[in-house]
Amino acid sequence: MTTTTAQPPRTRMTDEKRAPSSRAMKKVWMLENLIFHPRTGGEERAAAERMLDRAIAAAQKQGQVVRKDGGSHGTWHGYRLPDVRYGARYEEVKHLSTTEIAKRIRADIKLARKVEAKLGTATGSEVALTDSLTALATMPKQIKVSVRTDYFSGGSAIRVNVYNLPEKGWGYVQERDMWGEPRWEPGPELKAILAALKEIHGAYNFDGSDSMVDYYHVNYYGQVEVDWRERP
């Protein structure tokens, strides 16, 4: 028989009927309204809970919420291991399978597109360039995002692919490398979309790797990539 530790009930940080003037705290307010609404479904509430922690972290960076940090390290065959960096939601999923984590990532992406659309309407699409999650609402509707799992002998991976870009080369701009040679890089719009997806993808992971000595220690592998193929 397995047992679980009951989590303390979440308490509101904002006034239900009064929207904060700060954009960072306004996101917290909107998510709390969704979480505490009696008609919000179970899956949507769970996804909103996960998104709320990221919104609070954003408010922390702006000094609006007090933050406490910690770290950990150890040794491996006489080599001092690097500090392990934990995603914001790792503790919640550390006993779950990669398949179950991928399901949460899909729910987070779906909710981000839904909730951030309201913020985008209220504040203007230009915020997509400064607030990565808002980019998931402002990106063209035809763009599709897939979340796939992959299991192999060395572990597992969650791969997030972006499909159906409006046209070949959409979102890319030409820049020059350190030798002056031209190269194509994601522009501001596409870069914001990829940053938002990477943030969600990493929220349930941990990383204590050191590529200099080929030491890799993660909860799951994977990446966020653009795929030029079209999907129905």
C-alpha positions as a Python dict, from the first residue, in 0.01 Angstrom:
ca = {
    (1, 'M'): (0, 0, 0),
    (2, 'T'): (131, 340, -91),
    (3, 'T'): (71, 653, 110),
    (4, 'T'): (85, 1014, 10),
    (5, 'T'): (149, 1321, 218),
    (6, 'A'): (-141, 1563, 214),
    (7, 'Q'): (-50, 1902, 74),
    (8, 'P'): (-161, 2208, 272),
    (9, 'P'): (-450, 2394, 108),
    (10, 'R'): (-348, 2686, -110),
    (11, 'T'): (-444, 3029, 20),
    (12, 'R'): (-515, 3330, -197),
    (13, 'M'): (-249, 3596, -244),
    (14, 'T'): (-479, 3843, -418),
    (15, 'D'): (-820, 4001, -364),
    (16, 'E'): (-1079, 3812, -569),
    (17, 'K'): (-1265, 4127, -678),
    (18, 'R'): (-973, 4365, -721),
    (19, 'A'): (-722, 4318, -1002),
    (20, 'P'): (-364, 4423, -914),
    (21, 'S'): (-210, 4701, -1120),
    (22, 'S'): (114, 4505, -1171),
    (23, 'R'): (108, 4278, -1476),
    (24, 'A'): (300, 4004, -1290),
    (25, 'M'): (53, 4000, -1001),
    (26, 'K'): (-243, 4035, -1239),
    (27, 'K'): (-147, 3698, -1384),
    (28, 'V'): (-144, 3553, -1031),
    (29, 'W'): (-487, 3708, -969),
    (30, 'M'): (-638, 3561, -1288),
    (31, 'L'): (-504, 3215, -1215),
    (32, 'E'): (-624, 3225, -855),
    (33, 'N'): (-972, 3323, -977),
    (34, 'L'): (-966, 3021, -1207),
    (35, 'I'): (-838, 2786, -935),
    (36, 'F'): (-1086, 2895, -669),
    (37, 'H'): (-1389, 2913, -899),
    (38, 'P'): (-1635, 2636, -798),
    (39, 'R'): (-1710, 2540, -1159),
    (40, 'T'): (-1349, 2495, -1271),
    (41, 'G'): (-1288, 2133, -1374),
    (42, 'G'): (-1036, 1913, -1196),
    (43, 'E'): (-782, 1888, -1479),
    (44, 'E'): (-804, 2259, -1558),
    (45, 'R'): (-761, 2345, -1189),
    (46, 'A'): (-455, 2119, -1162),
    (47, 'A'): (-298, 2278, -1470),
    (48, 'A'): (-374, 2625, -1334),
    (49, 'E'): (-206, 2530, -1005),
    (50, 'R'): (111, 2440, -1193),
    (51, 'M'): (99, 2759, -1398),
    (52, 'L'): (39, 2970, -1087),
    (53, 'D'): (371, 2867, -937),
    (54, 'R'): (547, 2998, -1248),
    (55, 'A'): (349, 3322, -1227),
    (56, 'I'): (451, 3364, -863),
    (57, 'A'): (814, 3301, -960),
    (58, 'A'): (787, 3581, -1217),
    (59, 'A'): (649, 3813, -948),
    (60, 'Q'): (940, 3712, -724),
    (61, 'K'): (1188, 3829, -987),
    (62, 'Q'): (1023, 4170, -976),
    (63, 'G'): (1057, 4184, -596),
    (64, 'Q'): (684, 4157, -531),
    (65, 'V'): (705, 3827, -343),
    (66, 'V'): (973, 3725, -92),
    (67, 'R'): (1176, 3432, -217),
    (68, 'K'): (1384, 3169, -37),
    (69, 'D'): (1639, 2962, -228),
    (70, 'G'): (1843, 2652, -153),
    (71, 'G'): (2087, 2421, -327),
    (72, 'S'): (2242, 2076, -309),
    (73, 'H'): (2560, 1905, -416),
    (74, 'G'): (2757, 1584, -357),
    (75, 'T'): (3045, 1368, -483),
    (76, 'W'): (3071, 1090, -738),
    (77, 'H'): (3386, 874, -762),
    (78, 'G'): (3591, 1150, -598),
    (79, 'Y'): (3451, 1414, -836),
    (80, 'R'): (3251, 1696, -687),
    (81, 'L'): (2911, 1687, -850),
    (82, 'P'): (2762, 2008, -986),
    (83, 'D'): (2469, 2168, -807),
    (84, 'V'): (2138, 2016, -910),
    (85, 'R'): (1893, 2267, -1053),
    (86, 'Y'): (1532, 2170, -992),
    (87, 'G'): (1235, 2282, -1198),
    (88, 'A'): (958, 2470, -1021),
    (89, 'R'): (724, 2165, -1022),
    (90, 'Y'): (973, 1879, -985),
    (91, 'E'): (870, 1789, -628),
    (92, 'E'): (516, 1736, -748),
    (93, 'V'): (611, 1477, -1013),
    (94, 'K'): (928, 1313, -882),
    (95, 'H'): (745, 980, -840),
    (96, 'L'): (555, 999, -1170),
    (97, 'S'): (645, 837, -1501),
    (98, 'T'): (766, 1036, -1799),
    (99, 'T'): (435, 963, -1972),
    (100, 'E'): (242, 1116, -1682),
    (101, 'I'): (472, 1423, -1680),
    (102, 'A'): (420, 1467, -2055),
    (103, 'K'): (45, 1472, -1994),
    (104, 'R'): (91, 1760, -1749),
    (105, 'I'): (306, 1949, -1999),
    (106, 'R'): (31, 1917, -2261),
    (107, 'A'): (-222, 2050, -2011),
    (108, 'D'): (7, 2342, -1922),
    (109, 'I'): (50, 2440, -2286),
    (110, 'K'): (-325, 2421, -2347),
    (111, 'L'): (-399, 2633, -2040),
    (112, 'A'): (-129, 2886, -2124),
    (113, 'R'): (-286, 2946, -2464),
    (114, 'K'): (-626, 2987, -2301),
    (115, 'V'): (-540, 3206, -2001),
    (116, 'E'): (-275, 3417, -2170),
    (117, 'A'): (-521, 3501, -2448),
    (118, 'K'): (-719, 3699, -2192),
    (119, 'L'): (-407, 3882, -2078),
    (120, 'G'): (-306, 3950, -2438),
    (121, 'T'): (-646, 4102, -2511),
    (122, 'A'): (-621, 4321, -2203),
    (123, 'T'): (-265, 4443, -2242),
    (124, 'G'): (-183, 4422, -2613),
    (125, 'S'): (12, 4169, -2817),
    (126, 'E'): (339, 4360, -2776),
    (127, 'V'): (386, 4201, -2434),
    (128, 'A'): (471, 3875, -2612),
    (129, 'L'): (821, 4005, -2660),
    (130, 'T'): (875, 4058, -2286),
    (131, 'D'): (656, 3788, -2132),
    (132, 'S'): (731, 3451, -2290),
    (133, 'L'): (415, 3271, -2182),
    (134, 'T'): (198, 3534, -2348),
    (135, 'A'): (359, 3431, -2676),
    (136, 'L'): (163, 3104, -2670),
    (137, 'A'): (-157, 3304, -2708),
    (138, 'T'): (-32, 3552, -2966),
    (139, 'M'): (127, 3298, -3200),
    (140, 'P'): (-70, 3213, -3517),
    (141, 'K'): (-352, 2969, -3447),
    (142, 'Q'): (-243, 2728, -3721),
    (143, 'I'): (79, 2649, -3534),
    (144, 'K'): (56, 2312, -3360),
    (145, 'V'): (262, 2186, -3068),
    (146, 'S'): (320, 1815, -3004),
    (147, 'V'): (454, 1655, -2686),
    (148, 'R'): (597, 1306, -2734),
    (149, 'T'): (769, 1064, -2497),
    (150, 'D'): (1057, 835, -2581),
    (151, 'Y'): (1201, 554, -2365),
    (152, 'F'): (1549, 406, -2414),
    (153, 'S'): (1816, 218, -2218),
    (154, 'G'): (1967, 533, -2068),
    (155, 'G'): (1640, 687, -1951),
    (156, 'S'): (1353, 870, -2118),
    (157, 'A'): (1282, 1191, -2303),
    (158, 'I'): (1000, 1438, -2358),
    (159, 'R'): (1024, 1603, -2699),
    (160, 'V'): (825, 1916, -2778),
    (161, 'N'): (794, 1998, -3149),
    (162, 'V'): (645, 2307, -3311),
    (163, 'Y'): (466, 2232, -3640),
    (164, 'N'): (272, 2410, -3914),
    (165, 'L'): (453, 2741, -3923),
    (166, 'P'): (259, 2981, -4150),
    (167, 'E'): (525, 2965, -4421),
    (168, 'K'): (877, 2843, -4481),
    (169, 'G'): (1114, 3054, -4278),
    (170, 'W'): (839, 3215, -4066),
    (171, 'G'): (977, 3371, -3750),
    (172, 'Y'): (1344, 3353, -3857),
    (173, 'V'): (1572, 3648, -3917),
    (174, 'Q'): (1915, 3662, -4078),
    (175, 'E'): (2205, 3750, -3851),
    (176, 'R'): (2583, 3728, -3883),
    (177, 'D'): (2808, 3509, -3675),
    (178, 'M'): (3141, 3613, -3519),
    (179, 'W'): (3314, 3567, -3856),
    (180, 'G'): (3063, 3784, -4039),
    (181, 'E'): (2892, 3491, -4212),
    (182, 'P'): (2512, 3505, -4248),
    (183, 'R'): (2299, 3262, -4051),
    (184, 'W'): (1930, 3225, -3975),
    (185, 'E'): (1814, 3255, -3614),
    (186, 'P'): (1469, 3268, -3451),
    (187, 'G'): (1339, 3624, -3446),
    (188, 'P'): (1165, 3790, -3149),
    (189, 'E'): (822, 3630, -3206),
    (190, 'L'): (943, 3274, -3260),
    (191, 'K'): (1209, 3309, -2990),
    (192, 'A'): (937, 3403, -2738),
    (193, 'I'): (729, 3100, -2838),
    (194, 'L'): (1023, 2863, -2799),
    (195, 'A'): (1119, 3023, -2466),
    (196, 'A'): (767, 2969, -2332),
    (197, 'L'): (768, 2604, -2433),
    (198, 'K'): (1115, 2550, -2286),
    (199, 'E'): (997, 2701, -1958),
    (200, 'I'): (705, 2459, -1940),
    (201, 'H'): (921, 2166, -2054),
    (202, 'G'): (1179, 2232, -1781),
    (203, 'A'): (937, 2293, -1495),
    (204, 'Y'): (922, 1921, -1404),
    (205, 'N'): (1285, 1838, -1467),
    (206, 'F'): (1609, 1856, -1272),
    (207, 'D'): (1957, 1893, -1414),
    (208, 'G'): (2279, 1807, -1233),
    (209, 'S'): (2486, 1742, -1545),
    (210, 'D'): (2840, 1840, -1635),
    (211, 'S'): (2905, 1799, -2009),
    (212, 'M'): (3277, 1868, -1960),
    (213, 'V'): (3319, 1522, -1806),
    (214, 'D'): (3027, 1353, -1987),
    (215, 'Y'): (2825, 1330, -1666),
    (216, 'Y'): (2451, 1355, -1722),
    (217, 'H'): (2196, 1352, -1443),
    (218, 'V'): (1841, 1457, -1532),
    (219, 'N'): (1484, 1353, -1466),
    (220, 'Y'): (1423, 1326, -1839),
    (221, 'Y'): (1596, 1428, -2160),
    (222, 'G'): (1443, 1606, -2457),
    (223, 'Q'): (1420, 1946, -2616),
    (224, 'V'): (1195, 2200, -2786),
    (225, 'E'): (1244, 2215, -3164),
    (226, 'V'): (1086, 2353, -3479),
    (227, 'D'): (976, 2083, -3724),
    (228, 'W'): (909, 2205, -4078),
    (229, 'R'): (675, 1919, -4160),
    (230, 'E'): (302, 1983, -4169),
    (231, 'R'): (55, 1799, -3949),
    (232, 'P'): (-324, 1781, -3980),
}
